[in-house]
């Protein structure tokens, strides 16, 4: 099914401390803000936060496998990190198709990550992608 302007897709997710540790090991980002509760207690957040890029990784998961899915090719991505994200917290990301160029098979999809409890946006960004079958 081809994408249309205004199409949306929602996906719920959460990250564990084990996910944060694995991300830190994979990337080498061992900032104590993510890994050390004693250190994090001295920050404005008062507890460890997850890596911004770990939280944003939901974009590539959904765009590459669900919406529009297999065959998607990323050509660009912007992010704004508006609020911290925490482990063992429920989040929902909402994707909305905001532009389409059928001649080039490209489009832009706005993604907004919401904390399910507060309904506040933690992260948002625009993915630019190519998909020969769906755009």
C-alpha positions in Angstrom: 0.0 0.0 0.0 1.4 3.4 -1.0 1.8 6.2 1.6 -0.4 9.2 1.5 0.0 12.6 3.1 -1.2 12.6 6.7 -0.9 8.8 7.1 0.1 7.9 10.7 1.5 5.0 12.6 2.0 4.5 16.4 4.3 2.2 18.2 4.8 1.7 22.0 8.1 0.7 23.5 10.3 0.9 26.6 14.0 0.4 27.4 15.6 -1.4 30.3 18.8 -0.7 32.1 20.3 -3.7 30.3 19.4 -2.0 27.0 21.3 1.1 28.2 24.3 -0.9 29.3 24.3 -2.7 25.9 24.1 0.6 24.0 26.9 2.0 26.1 29.1 -1.0 25.3 28.2 -0.9 21.6 28.9 2.8 21.2 31.5 3.4 23.8 29.4 6.2 25.4 29.9 5.3 29.0 28.9 8.7 30.3 28.0 8.2 34.0 24.8 10.2 33.5 23.4 7.0 31.9 25.1 4.3 34.0 25.8 5.6 37.5 22.8 6.4 39.8 25.0 8.2 42.4 26.5 10.5 39.7 23.1 11.0 38.0 21.6 12.0 41.4 23.9 15.1 41.3 22.4 16.2 37.9 19.2 18.1 37.2 17.6 14.8 36.2 18.2 13.2 39.7 18.5 9.7 38.1 20.1 8.1 35.1 18.7 8.9 31.7 18.9 6.8 28.6 21.1 7.9 25.8 19.3 10.3 23.4 20.3 8.2 20.4 19.1 5.0 22.1 15.7 6.6 22.5 15.9 7.9 18.9 16.7 4.4 17.6 13.0 3.6 17.6 12.9 5.7 14.4 15.1 3.3 12.4 13.3 0.3 13.9 9.8 1.5 12.9 10.8 3.1 9.5 12.9 0.1 8.5 10.5 -2.6 9.6 7.0 -1.3 10.1 6.1 2.1 8.5 6.7 2.2 5.6 8.8 -0.9 6.4 11.2 -3.2 4.5 12.7 -1.5 1.5 13.0 1.9 3.2 16.2 3.7 2.6 17.2 6.5 5.0 18.6 9.6 3.3 18.4 12.0 6.2 17.2 12.5 9.8 16.9 15.4 12.2 16.3 15.2 16.0 15.4 17.4 18.8 15.8 16.1 22.3 13.2 18.0 24.3 13.0 16.0 27.6 15.0 13.2 29.2 13.9 9.6 28.8 14.2 7.0 31.6 14.5 3.2 31.8 11.4 1.1 32.5 9.1 3.9 31.3 6.4 3.5 28.7 6.8 5.5 25.5 4.8 5.9 22.3 6.1 7.2 19.0 3.7 8.7 16.5 4.8 8.9 12.9 3.1 11.2 10.4 3.8 11.5 6.6 4.4 15.2 6.0 5.8 15.3 2.4 5.9 13.0 -0.6 7.6 13.2 -3.9 6.4 10.2 -6.0 8.6 11.1 -8.9 11.7 10.6 -6.8 10.1 8.0 -4.5 11.0 10.1 -1.5 9.2 11.5 1.5 9.5 13.0 4.9 8.0 11.4 8.1 7.7 13.4 11.3 8.3 11.3 14.4 7.3 12.3 17.9 8.1 10.3 21.0 5.7 10.8 23.9 6.0 9.7 27.5 2.8 7.7 27.9 2.2 8.8 31.5 2.7 12.6 31.0 1.8 12.7 27.2 4.8 15.1 26.8 7.1 14.9 23.8 10.6 13.8 24.7 12.1 13.5 21.2 11.0 14.6 17.7 12.5 14.6 14.3 12.0 14.3 10.6 13.1 11.3 8.7 13.8 11.7 4.9 13.6 8.4 3.1 13.2 6.7 -0.2 10.9 3.8 -0.9 10.4 2.6 -4.5 7.2 0.6 -3.8 5.5 2.8 -1.2 6.2 6.3 -2.4 
